[in-house]
């Protein structure tokens, strides 16, 4: 369970996301990761889940990487871990959120 950095009490993940993350893209990405807590998702999967199918090519995977890094910094004080791994054909490649 995420914890409040001030009092150490339990905190609701949705409330944290809404309070800490200002951009709609960051909120959508964080919600996708939270809904799939602990699951490894590749950048292409995240792009599809966050932006949906777009004929103009949508967002790049680089945008996912940048926002992932920003979210990681904002949610770390609550005990929410965002991990990223790359390389090889392992099922543990990609990004995930856990707490």
C-alpha positions in Angstrom: 0.0 0.0 0.0 1.4 3.4 -0.9 2.2 5.5 2.2 1.9 9.2 3.0 5.4 10.8 3.2 4.2 13.1 6.0 2.4 10.7 8.5 3.3 7.3 7.2 -0.4 6.3 6.9 -1.9 4.5 4.0 -2.6 6.5 0.9 -4.9 5.8 -2.1 -3.0 5.3 -5.4 -5.6 7.2 -7.4 -5.6 10.2 -5.0 -1.8 10.2 -5.2 -1.8 10.1 -9.1 -4.4 12.9 -9.2 -2.5 15.1 -6.7 1.1 14.6 -7.9 0.8 14.4 -11.6 -0.3 17.5 -13.5 -0.2 16.4 -17.1 -3.0 14.3 -18.6 -0.4 12.1 -20.4 1.4 11.4 -17.1 -1.9 10.6 -15.4 -3.0 8.3 -18.2 0.4 6.5 -18.2 0.3 6.2 -14.4 -3.3 4.8 -14.4 -2.4 2.2 -17.1 0.6 1.1 -15.0 -1.4 1.1 -11.7 -4.2 -1.0 -13.3 -1.6 -3.5 -14.4 0.3 -3.4 -11.1 3.4 -5.6 -11.3 3.0 -6.5 -15.0 5.9 -5.8 -17.4 4.6 -3.7 -20.3 6.7 -2.9 -23.4 6.9 0.7 -24.7 4.8 -0.2 -27.7 2.1 -1.6 -25.5 2.1 1.5 -23.3 2.0 3.8 -26.3 -1.1 1.9 -27.6 -2.8 1.9 -24.1 -2.1 5.5 -23.3 -2.7 7.1 -26.7 -4.7 4.5 -28.6 -4.5 3.8 -32.3 -3.7 7.0 -34.1 -3.3 7.3 -37.9 -0.8 10.1 -37.5 1.6 7.8 -35.7 0.7 8.9 -32.2 3.3 9.5 -29.6 6.7 8.1 -29.8 8.1 5.6 -27.4 10.5 8.3 -26.3 7.6 10.3 -25.0 6.6 7.3 -22.9 10.2 7.0 -21.6 10.4 10.7 -20.7 7.0 10.7 -18.9 7.9 7.4 -17.1 11.0 9.1 -15.6 9.0 12.1 -14.5 6.3 9.9 -12.9 9.0 7.8 -11.1 10.4 10.9 -9.4 7.0 12.2 -8.3 5.7 9.0 -6.9 8.8 7.6 -5.2 8.2 9.4 -1.9 5.0 7.4 -1.5 6.8 4.1 -1.8 5.6 3.5 -5.4 8.3 1.9 -7.5 8.5 2.3 -11.2 11.0 0.0 -12.8 12.3 -0.2 -16.4 14.3 -3.0 -18.0 15.4 -3.4 -21.6 17.4 -5.8 -23.8 16.9 -9.4 -24.9 13.6 -11.3 -25.4 12.8 -11.7 -21.7 9.2 -11.4 -20.4 10.6 -9.0 -17.8 11.5 -6.3 -20.3 9.6 -3.1 -20.3 8.2 -1.0 -17.5 6.0 -1.6 -14.5 4.7 0.0 -11.3 4.5 -1.7 -7.9 4.1 -0.8 -4.3 
